[in-house]
């Protein structure tokens, strides 16, 4: 599953915001060497873990979910990601 969010931030500012949000939400954050790609992982309690790759492009933040709990519907996860990432790029 892939979620793309448009943004008007600099790539450096968006990378900084992703790192801050990961810390604030207790998300495992593993940036790539260039800082514009990486992996995010969050334990969803008894449901299991969500693991996603992210890529920061000039006007789009792309998040590709690699693993998600079977009991967490894709539509629910998509909506949650779109809401949170929308706040991230707007705030």
HELIX and SHEET records of a PDB file:
HELIX    1   1 UNK A   11  UNK A   24  1                                  14    
HELIX    2   2 UNK A   45  UNK A   47  5                                   3    
HELIX    3   3 UNK A   74  UNK A   90  1                                  17    
SHEET    1   A 5 UNK A   2  UNK A   6  0                                        
SHEET    2   A 5 UNK A  60  UNK A  67 -1                                        
SHEET    3   A 5 UNK A  49  UNK A  56 -1                                        
SHEET    4   A 5 UNK A  37  UNK A  43 -1                                        
SHEET    5   A 5 UNK A  28  UNK A  31 -1                                        
END                                                                             
